Amino acid sequence: MAAFDTHRTAYGAHGLFGRLGFPLAALVGAASSWNDTRMTRNELQKLSDRELNDIGLVRGDIEHIATGR
């Protein structure tokens, strides 16, 4: 039989490192997302119109694909 402590109401890290960790993780996530978008856009721009057509895209679709919209 397992016992769970249900009396704690505060979840997550506490103290200075906890308060700095969440914004830092958000910043790293935003930078990673920006880099993924940049790399996708650059790789699709390198393809010829024929290669884009082969995968069902046109040059005007690149920005929408890169940003995930």
Distance bins in CASP14 RR format, pairs under 12 A and 6 or more apart:
PFRMAT RR
TARGET T0000
AUTHOR 0000-0000-0000
RMODE 2
METHOD distances of the structure
MODEL  1
5 11 0 0 0 0 0 1 0 0 0 0 0
8 14 0 0 0 0 0 1 0 0 0 0 0
10 18 0 0 0 0 0 1 0 0 0 0 0
11 18 0 0 0 0 0 1 0 0 0 0 0
12 18 1 0 0 1 0 0 0 0 0 0 0
12 19 0 0 0 0 0 1 0 0 0 0 0
12 21 0 0 0 0 0 1 0 0 0 0 0
12 22 0 0 0 0 1 0 0 0 0 0 0
13 19 1 0 0 1 0 0 0 0 0 0 0
13 20 0 0 0 0 1 0 0 0 0 0 0
13 21 1 0 0 1 0 0 0 0 0 0 0
13 22 1 0 0 1 0 0 0 0 0 0 0
13 24 0 0 0 0 0 1 0 0 0 0 0
13 25 0 0 0 0 0 1 0 0 0 0 0
14 20 0 0 0 0 0 1 0 0 0 0 0
14 21 0 0 0 0 0 1 0 0 0 0 0
14 22 0 0 0 0 0 1 0 0 0 0 0
15 21 0 0 0 0 0 1 0 0 0 0 0
15 22 0 0 0 0 0 1 0 0 0 0 0
16 22 0 0 0 0 0 1 0 0 0 0 0
16 24 0 0 0 0 0 1 0 0 0 0 0
17 23 0 0 0 0 0 1 0 0 0 0 0
17 24 0 0 0 0 1 0 0 0 0 0 0
17 25 0 0 0 0 0 1 0 0 0 0 0
18 24 0 0 0 0 1 0 0 0 0 0 0
18 25 0 0 0 0 1 0 0 0 0 0 0
19 25 0 0 0 0 0 1 0 0 0 0 0
20 26 0 0 0 0 0 1 0 0 0 0 0
20 27 0 0 0 0 0 1 0 0 0 0 0
21 27 0 0 0 0 1 0 0 0 0 0 0
21 28 0 0 0 0 1 0 0 0 0 0 0
22 28 0 0 0 0 0 1 0 0 0 0 0
22 29 0 0 0 0 0 1 0 0 0 0 0
23 29 0 0 0 0 0 1 0 0 0 0 0
23 30 0 0 0 0 0 1 0 0 0 0 0
24 30 0 0 0 0 0 1 0 0 0 0 0
24 31 0 0 0 0 0 1 0 0 0 0 0
25 31 0 0 0 0 0 1 0 0 0 0 0
25 32 0 0 0 0 0 1 0 0 0 0 0
26 32 0 0 0 0 0 1 0 0 0 0 0
26 33 0 0 0 0 0 1 0 0 0 0 0
27 33 0 0 0 0 0 1 0 0 0 0 0
27 34 0 0 0 0 0 1 0 0 0 0 0
28 34 0 0 0 0 0 1 0 0 0 0 0
28 35 0 0 0 0 0 1 0 0 0 0 0
29 35 0 0 0 0 1 0 0 0 0 0 0
29 36 0 0 0 0 1 0 0 0 0 0 0
29 37 0 0 0 0 0 1 0 0 0 0 0
30 36 0 0 0 0 0 1 0 0 0 0 0
30 37 0 0 0 0 0 1 0 0 0 0 0
31 37 0 0 0 0 0 1 0 0 0 0 0
31 38 0 0 0 0 0 1 0 0 0 0 0
32 38 0 0 0 0 0 1 0 0 0 0 0
32 39 0 0 0 0 0 1 0 0 0 0 0
33 39 0 0 0 0 0 1 0 0 0 0 0
33 40 0 0 0 0 0 1 0 0 0 0 0
33 66 0 0 0 0 0 1 0 0 0 0 0
33 67 0 0 0 0 1 0 0 0 0 0 0
33 68 0 0 0 0 0 1 0 0 0 0 0
34 40 0 0 0 0 0 1 0 0 0 0 0
34 41 0 0 0 0 0 1 0 0 0 0 0
34 66 0 0 0 0 0 1 0 0 0 0 0
34 67 0 0 0 0 0 1 0 0 0 0 0
35 41 0 0 0 0 0 1 0 0 0 0 0
35 42 0 0 0 0 0 1 0 0 0 0 0
35 66 0 0 0 0 0 1 0 0 0 0 0
36 42 0 0 0 0 0 1 0 0 0 0 0
36 43 0 0 0 0 0 1 0 0 0 0 0
36 65 0 0 0 0 0 1 0 0 0 0 0
36 66 0 0 0 0 1 0 0 0 0 0 0
36 67 0 0 0 0 0 1 0 0 0 0 0
36 68 0 0 0 0 1 0 0 0 0 0 0
37 43 0 0 0 0 0 1 0 0 0 0 0
37 44 0 0 0 0 0 1 0 0 0 0 0
37 62 0 0 0 0 0 1 0 0 0 0 0
37 63 0 0 0 0 1 0 0 0 0 0 0
37 64 0 0 0 0 0 1 0 0 0 0 0
37 65 0 0 0 0 1 0 0 0 0 0 0
37 66 1 0 1 0 0 0 0 0 0 0 0
37 67 1 0 1 0 0 0 0 0 0 0 0
37 68 1 0 0 1 0 0 0 0 0 0 0
37 69 0 0 0 0 0 1 0 0 0 0 0
38 44 0 0 0 0 0 1 0 0 0 0 0
38 45 0 0 0 0 0 1 0 0 0 0 0
38 63 0 0 0 0 0 1 0 0 0 0 0
38 66 1 0 0 1 0 0 0 0 0 0 0
38 67 0 0 0 0 0 1 0 0 0 0 0
39 45 0 0 0 0 0 1 0 0 0 0 0
39 46 0 0 0 0 0 1 0 0 0 0 0
39 66 0 0 0 0 1 0 0 0 0 0 0
40 46 0 0 0 0 0 1 0 0 0 0 0
40 47 0 0 0 0 0 1 0 0 0 0 0
40 57 0 0 0 0 0 1 0 0 0 0 0
40 61 0 0 0 0 0 1 0 0 0 0 0
40 62 0 0 0 0 1 0 0 0 0 0 0
40 63 0 0 0 0 0 1 0 0 0 0 0
40 64 0 0 0 0 0 1 0 0 0 0 0
40 65 1 0 0 1 0 0 0 0 0 0 0
40 66 1 0 1 0 0 0 0 0 0 0 0
40 67 0 0 0 0 1 0 0 0 0 0 0
40 68 0 0 0 0 1 0 0 0 0 0 0
41 47 0 0 0 0 0 1 0 0 0 0 0
41 59 0 0 0 0 0 1 0 0 0 0 0
41 60 0 0 0 0 0 1 0 0 0 0 0
41 61 0 0 0 0 0 1 0 0 0 0 0
41 62 1 0 0 1 0 0 0 0 0 0 0
41 63 1 0 0 1 0 0 0 0 0 0 0
41 64 0 0 0 0 0 1 0 0 0 0 0
41 65 0 0 0 0 1 0 0 0 0 0 0
41 66 1 1 0 0 0 0 0 0 0 0 0
41 67 0 0 0 0 1 0 0 0 0 0 0
41 68 0 0 0 0 0 1 0 0 0 0 0
42 62 0 0 0 0 1 0 0 0 0 0 0
42 66 0 0 0 0 1 0 0 0 0 0 0
43 51 0 0 0 0 0 1 0 0 0 0 0
43 52 0 0 0 0 0 1 0 0 0 0 0
43 55 0 0 0 0 0 1 0 0 0 0 0
43 62 0 0 0 0 1 0 0 0 0 0 0
43 65 0 0 0 0 0 1 0 0 0 0 0
43 66 0 0 0 0 1 0 0 0 0 0 0
44 51 0 0 0 0 1 0 0 0 0 0 0
44 52 1 0 0 1 0 0 0 0 0 0 0
44 55 0 0 0 0 1 0 0 0 0 0 0
44 56 0 0 0 0 0 1 0 0 0 0 0
44 57 1 0 0 1 0 0 0 0 0 0 0
44 58 0 0 0 0 0 1 0 0 0 0 0
44 59 0 0 0 0 1 0 0 0 0 0 0
44 60 0 0 0 0 1 0 0 0 0 0 0
44 61 0 0 0 0 1 0 0 0 0 0 0
44 62 1 0 1 0 0 0 0 0 0 0 0
44 63 0 0 0 0 1 0 0 0 0 0 0
44 64 0 0 0 0 0 1 0 0 0 0 0
44 65 1 0 0 1 0 0 0 0 0 0 0
44 66 1 0 0 1 0 0 0 0 0 0 0
44 67 0 0 0 0 0 1 0 0 0 0 0
45 51 0 0 0 0 0 1 0 0 0 0 0
45 52 0 0 0 0 1 0 0 0 0 0 0
45 57 0 0 0 0 0 1 0 0 0 0 0
45 59 0 0 0 0 1 0 0 0 0 0 0
45 60 0 0 0 0 0 1 0 0 0 0 0
45 61 0 0 0 0 0 1 0 0 0 0 0
45 62 1 0 0 1 0 0 0 0 0 0 0
45 63 0 0 0 0 0 1 0 0 0 0 0
45 65 0 0 0 0 0 1 0 0 0 0 0
45 66 0 0 0 0 1 0 0 0 0 0 0
46 52 0 0 0 0 0 1 0 0 0 0 0
46 59 0 0 0 0 0 1 0 0 0 0 0
46 62 0 0 0 0 0 1 0 0 0 0 0
47 53 0 0 0 0 1 0 0 0 0 0 0
47 54 0 0 0 0 1 0 0 0 0 0 0
47 55 0 0 0 0 1 0 0 0 0 0 0
47 56 0 0 0 0 0 1 0 0 0 0 0
47 57 0 0 0 0 1 0 0 0 0 0 0
47 58 0 0 0 0 0 1 0 0 0 0 0
47 59 0 0 0 0 1 0 0 0 0 0 0
47 61 0 0 0 0 0 1 0 0 0 0 0
47 62 0 0 0 0 1 0 0 0 0 0 0
47 65 0 0 0 0 0 1 0 0 0 0 0
48 54 0 0 0 0 1 0 0 0 0 0 0
48 55 0 0 0 0 0 1 0 0 0 0 0
48 57 0 0 0 0 0 1 0 0 0 0 0
48 58 0 0 0 0 0 1 0 0 0 0 0
48 59 0 0 0 0 1 0 0 0 0 0 0
49 55 0 0 0 0 0 1 0 0 0 0 0
49 56 0 0 0 0 0 1 0 0 0 0 0
49 57 0 0 0 0 1 0 0 0 0 0 0
49 58 1 0 0 1 0 0 0 0 0 0 0
49 59 1 0 0 1 0 0 0 0 0 0 0
49 60 0 0 0 0 0 1 0 0 0 0 0
49 61 0 0 0 0 0 1 0 0 0 0 0
49 62 0 0 0 0 0 1 0 0 0 0 0
50 56 0 0 0 0 0 1 0 0 0 0 0
50 57 0 0 0 0 0 1 0 0 0 0 0
50 58 0 0 0 0 0 1 0 0 0 0 0
50 59 0 0 0 0 0 1 0 0 0 0 0
51 57 0 0 0 0 1 0 0 0 0 0 0
51 58 0 0 0 0 0 1 0 0 0 0 0
51 59 0 0 0 0 0 1 0 0 0 0 0
52 58 1 0 0 1 0 0 0 0 0 0 0
52 59 1 0 0 1 0 0 0 0 0 0 0
52 60 0 0 0 0 1 0 0 0 0 0 0
52 61 1 0 0 1 0 0 0 0 0 0 0
52 62 1 0 0 1 0 0 0 0 0 0 0
52 65 0 0 0 0 0 1 0 0 0 0 0
53 59 0 0 0 0 1 0 0 0 0 0 0
53 61 0 0 0 0 0 1 0 0 0 0 0
55 61 0 0 0 0 1 0 0 0 0 0 0
55 62 0 0 0 0 0 1 0 0 0 0 0
55 65 0 0 0 0 1 0 0 0 0 0 0
56 62 0 0 0 0 0 1 0 0 0 0 0
56 65 0 0 0 0 0 1 0 0 0 0 0
57 63 0 0 0 0 0 1 0 0 0 0 0
57 64 0 0 0 0 1 0 0 0 0 0 0
57 65 1 0 0 1 0 0 0 0 0 0 0
57 66 0 0 0 0 0 1 0 0 0 0 0
58 64 0 0 0 0 0 1 0 0 0 0 0
58 65 0 0 0 0 0 1 0 0 0 0 0
59 65 0 0 0 0 0 1 0 0 0 0 0
60 66 0 0 0 0 0 1 0 0 0 0 0
61 67 0 0 0 0 0 1 0 0 0 0 0
61 68 0 0 0 0 0 1 0 0 0 0 0
61 69 0 0 0 0 0 1 0 0 0 0 0
62 68 0 0 0 0 0 1 0 0 0 0 0
62 69 0 0 0 0 0 1 0 0 0 0 0
63 69 0 0 0 0 1 0 0 0 0 0 0
END
